């Protein structure tokens, strides 16, 4: 899998756990004799799933909900004390 494929997915969904779970489910489907939705020379099922997601053939349901679940982390005074 190319690194820019993963970066594309992170920019689109912003949740590495959801991306991983969706790719695993798609890879499982591919393993059970489903055919890839894209033309690729890749043999790794996870890589195929990531590429399908990056090319919008496979999407995560409720992706808008993922954006609401993302933590908004701010700089903390505790971080300053640890660095001192």
BADREN-756703 format. One line per field, with one value per residue (C-alpha): x, y, z; residue in one letter. Coordinates in steps of 0.1 Angstrom, whole numbers, plus 5000, padded with zeros to 4 digits. Each point is the difference from the previous one (the first is absolute). Last residue first. Layout:
BEGIN
xx <- X, ... $
yy <- Y, ... $
zz <- Z, ... $
aa <- A, ... $
// end
This chain:
BEGIN
xx <- 5102, 4986, 4977, 4987, 4991, 4981, 4980, 4990, 4981, 5000, 4966, 4986, 4968, 4991, 4984, 4966, 4982, 5022, 4992, 4963, 5004, 5015, 4967, 5008, 5036, 5005, 5010, 5004, 5012, 5035, 5016, 4976, 5008, 5038, 4996, 4981, 5027, 5027, 4981, 4996, 5038, 5002, 5006, 5001, 4969, 4968, 4973, 4968, 5018, 4980, 4983, 5013, 4998, 5035, 4986, 4973, 5026, 5020, 4970, 4994, 5037, 5000, 4969, 5016, 5033, 4983, 4978, 5031, 5019, 4973, 5005, 4975, 5011, 5034, 5008, 4989, 5022, 5029, 4995, 5001, 5030, 5020, 4997, 4987 $
yy <- 5223, 4977, 4982, 5033, 5013, 4968, 5004, 5035, 4984, 5007, 4991, 4967, 5001, 4963, 4985, 4987, 5027, 4993, 4963, 5008, 5016, 4967, 4983, 4970, 4996, 4999, 4975, 5009, 5035, 4997, 5002, 4973, 4977, 5006, 4992, 4968, 4989, 5007, 4978, 4972, 4999, 4988, 5034, 5000, 5022, 5006, 5012, 4986, 4969, 4967, 4984, 4965, 4998, 5016, 5031, 5003, 4996, 5027, 5023, 4994, 5006, 5032, 5013, 4992, 5017, 5031, 5002, 4997, 5026, 5026, 5031, 4989, 5018, 5013, 4967, 4981, 5021, 4995, 4962, 5002, 5023, 4973, 4975, 4966 $
zz <- 5323, 4973, 5025, 5014, 4965, 4991, 5032, 4990, 4971, 4963, 4986, 4988, 4980, 5000, 4969, 5006, 4981, 4969, 5003, 4999, 4965, 4988, 5008, 4977, 4991, 4962, 4974, 4963, 5010, 4985, 5035, 5013, 4971, 5005, 5037, 4992, 4975, 5025, 5026, 4975, 4991, 4964, 4984, 4962, 5000, 4981, 5024, 5014, 5013, 4997, 5029, 5006, 5038, 5003, 4983, 5026, 5028, 4983, 5000, 5037, 5007, 4980, 5019, 5033, 4991, 4987, 5031, 5022, 4981, 5004, 4979, 4973, 4968, 5011, 5016, 4969, 4977, 5025, 4997, 4962, 5002, 5018, 4972, 5008 $
aa <- X, X, X, X, X, X, X, X, X, X, X, X, X, X, X, X, X, X, X, X, X, X, X, X, X, X, X, X, X, X, X, X, X, X, X, X, X, X, X, X, X, X, X, X, X, X, X, X, X, X, X, X, X, X, X, X, X, X, X, X, X, X, X, X, X, X, X, X, X, X, X, X, X, X, X, X, X, X, X, X, X, X, X, X $
// end
